[in-house]
Amino acid sequence: MFRSNAGTVQTKFGTVIKLAPKGWPDITGFRHSDGKMILIEVKNETGKLREDQIKFQKFIEDKPVLYGVCRSVEDAIELIESN
């Protein structure tokens, strides 16, 4: 698992670096037992998905990927272990 950064950033030298596409989830990884990709959007108790995140959610929902919006470590563990 690793922290995924999306969008673009500009370095102190003015170089623009493109990261993951806007809307890409906060955490990316895979489950060792079966190689299934894991994508987790992290939100607090009241956090809401932005439009680009909703668009990504709709895109990924029919793919063979473990995707979820998690509001706690327990949510993330459940996502990974129950699917």
ChimeraX commands (.cxc) that place a marker at each C-alpha (Angstrom):
marker #1 position 0.00,0.00,0.00 radius 0.5
marker #1 position 1.20,3.53,-0.66 radius 0.5
marker #1 position -0.11,7.07,-0.53 radius 0.5
marker #1 position -1.21,8.21,-3.98 radius 0.5
marker #1 position -0.99,11.87,-4.91 radius 0.5
marker #1 position -3.11,13.20,-7.75 radius 0.5
marker #1 position -3.10,16.33,-9.88 radius 0.5
marker #1 position -0.01,18.39,-10.63 radius 0.5
marker #1 position 2.71,20.06,-8.57 radius 0.5
marker #1 position 5.26,22.69,-9.44 radius 0.5
marker #1 position 8.79,22.29,-8.11 radius 0.5
marker #1 position 10.80,25.21,-6.74 radius 0.5
marker #1 position 12.60,25.24,-10.12 radius 0.5
marker #1 position 9.31,25.76,-11.98 radius 0.5
marker #1 position 9.05,22.25,-13.38 radius 0.5
marker #1 position 5.49,20.92,-13.45 radius 0.5
marker #1 position 5.10,17.27,-12.51 radius 0.5
marker #1 position 1.94,15.36,-13.40 radius 0.5
marker #1 position 0.89,12.87,-10.75 radius 0.5
marker #1 position -2.02,10.41,-10.77 radius 0.5
marker #1 position -5.19,11.61,-12.52 radius 0.5
marker #1 position -7.52,13.87,-10.55 radius 0.5
marker #1 position -9.97,11.79,-8.55 radius 0.5
marker #1 position -7.53,8.91,-8.04 radius 0.5
marker #1 position -7.94,7.45,-4.51 radius 0.5
marker #1 position -5.59,8.30,-1.62 radius 0.5
marker #1 position -4.21,4.80,-1.09 radius 0.5
marker #1 position -3.16,2.31,-3.77 radius 0.5
marker #1 position -1.95,-1.23,-3.32 radius 0.5
marker #1 position -2.70,-4.90,-3.83 radius 0.5
marker #1 position -3.66,-7.90,-1.76 radius 0.5
marker #1 position -0.84,-10.44,-1.71 radius 0.5
marker #1 position -3.14,-13.47,-1.38 radius 0.5
marker #1 position -4.75,-13.01,-4.80 radius 0.5
marker #1 position -3.09,-9.96,-6.37 radius 0.5
marker #1 position -6.33,-7.97,-6.35 radius 0.5
marker #1 position -5.80,-4.22,-6.66 radius 0.5
marker #1 position -6.91,-2.09,-3.68 radius 0.5
marker #1 position -7.94,1.56,-3.99 radius 0.5
marker #1 position -9.05,3.47,-0.91 radius 0.5
marker #1 position -10.46,6.98,-0.77 radius 0.5
marker #1 position -9.88,8.33,2.75 radius 0.5
marker #1 position -12.45,10.67,4.28 radius 0.5
marker #1 position -13.20,11.80,7.81 radius 0.5
marker #1 position -16.61,11.24,9.41 radius 0.5
marker #1 position -18.25,14.08,7.47 radius 0.5
marker #1 position -16.03,14.27,4.38 radius 0.5
marker #1 position -17.72,14.18,0.98 radius 0.5
marker #1 position -16.42,13.06,-2.38 radius 0.5
marker #1 position -15.51,15.80,-4.86 radius 0.5
marker #1 position -16.98,15.63,-8.36 radius 0.5
marker #1 position -13.77,14.13,-9.82 radius 0.5
marker #1 position -13.80,11.48,-7.07 radius 0.5
marker #1 position -17.45,10.64,-7.79 radius 0.5
marker #1 position -16.56,10.29,-11.48 radius 0.5
marker #1 position -13.73,7.89,-10.58 radius 0.5
marker #1 position -16.02,5.92,-8.23 radius 0.5
marker #1 position -18.56,5.44,-11.05 radius 0.5
marker #1 position -15.79,4.40,-13.45 radius 0.5
marker #1 position -14.26,1.78,-11.12 radius 0.5
marker #1 position -17.42,0.24,-9.62 radius 0.5
marker #1 position -17.77,-2.51,-12.25 radius 0.5
marker #1 position -14.05,-3.37,-12.38 radius 0.5
marker #1 position -12.46,-6.31,-10.49 radius 0.5
marker #1 position -10.88,-3.97,-7.93 radius 0.5
marker #1 position -11.37,-3.52,-4.19 radius 0.5
marker #1 position -12.49,0.12,-3.97 radius 0.5
marker #1 position -14.08,1.92,-1.10 radius 0.5
marker #1 position -14.45,5.17,0.79 radius 0.5
marker #1 position -13.02,4.51,4.25 radius 0.5
marker #1 position -13.45,6.72,7.28 radius 0.5
marker #1 position -11.33,4.66,9.68 radius 0.5
marker #1 position -8.65,2.00,9.80 radius 0.5
marker #1 position -11.40,-0.47,10.66 radius 0.5
marker #1 position -13.27,0.46,7.45 radius 0.5
marker #1 position -10.13,-0.21,5.40 radius 0.5
marker #1 position -9.49,-3.57,7.08 radius 0.5
marker #1 position -13.10,-4.60,6.47 radius 0.5
marker #1 position -12.86,-3.59,2.80 radius 0.5
marker #1 position -9.74,-5.69,2.32 radius 0.5
marker #1 position -10.75,-8.71,4.37 radius 0.5
marker #1 position -14.42,-9.05,3.41 radius 0.5
marker #1 position -14.12,-8.94,-0.38 radius 0.5
marker link #1:1,2 radius 0.2
marker link #1:2,3 radius 0.2
marker link #1:3,4 radius 0.2
marker link #1:4,5 radius 0.2
marker link #1:5,6 radius 0.2
marker link #1:6,7 radius 0.2
marker link #1:7,8 radius 0.2
marker link #1:8,9 radius 0.2
marker link #1:9,10 radius 0.2
marker link #1:10,11 radius 0.2
marker link #1:11,12 radius 0.2
marker link #1:12,13 radius 0.2
marker link #1:13,14 radius 0.2
marker link #1:14,15 radius 0.2
marker link #1:15,16 radius 0.2
marker link #1:16,17 radius 0.2
marker link #1:17,18 radius 0.2
marker link #1:18,19 radius 0.2
marker link #1:19,20 radius 0.2
marker link #1:20,21 radius 0.2
marker link #1:21,22 radius 0.2
marker link #1:22,23 radius 0.2
marker link #1:23,24 radius 0.2
marker link #1:24,25 radius 0.2
marker link #1:25,26 radius 0.2
marker link #1:26,27 radius 0.2
marker link #1:27,28 radius 0.2
marker link #1:28,29 radius 0.2
marker link #1:29,30 radius 0.2
marker link #1:30,31 radius 0.2
marker link #1:31,32 radius 0.2
marker link #1:32,33 radius 0.2
marker link #1:33,34 radius 0.2
marker link #1:34,35 radius 0.2
marker link #1:35,36 radius 0.2
marker link #1:36,37 radius 0.2
marker link #1:37,38 radius 0.2
marker link #1:38,39 radius 0.2
marker link #1:39,40 radius 0.2
marker link #1:40,41 radius 0.2
marker link #1:41,42 radius 0.2
marker link #1:42,43 radius 0.2
marker link #1:43,44 radius 0.2
marker link #1:44,45 radius 0.2
marker link #1:45,46 radius 0.2
marker link #1:46,47 radius 0.2
marker link #1:47,48 radius 0.2
marker link #1:48,49 radius 0.2
marker link #1:49,50 radius 0.2
marker link #1:50,51 radius 0.2
marker link #1:51,52 radius 0.2
marker link #1:52,53 radius 0.2
marker link #1:53,54 radius 0.2
marker link #1:54,55 radius 0.2
marker link #1:55,56 radius 0.2
marker link #1:56,57 radius 0.2
marker link #1:57,58 radius 0.2
marker link #1:58,59 radius 0.2
marker link #1:59,60 radius 0.2
marker link #1:60,61 radius 0.2
marker link #1:61,62 radius 0.2
marker link #1:62,63 radius 0.2
marker link #1:63,64 radius 0.2
marker link #1:64,65 radius 0.2
marker link #1:65,66 radius 0.2
marker link #1:66,67 radius 0.2
marker link #1:67,68 radius 0.2
marker link #1:68,69 radius 0.2
marker link #1:69,70 radius 0.2
marker link #1:70,71 radius 0.2
marker link #1:71,72 radius 0.2
marker link #1:72,73 radius 0.2
marker link #1:73,74 radius 0.2
marker link #1:74,75 radius 0.2
marker link #1:75,76 radius 0.2
marker link #1:76,77 radius 0.2
marker link #1:77,78 radius 0.2
marker link #1:78,79 radius 0.2
marker link #1:79,80 radius 0.2
marker link #1:80,81 radius 0.2
marker link #1:81,82 radius 0.2
marker link #1:82,83 radius 0.2
view
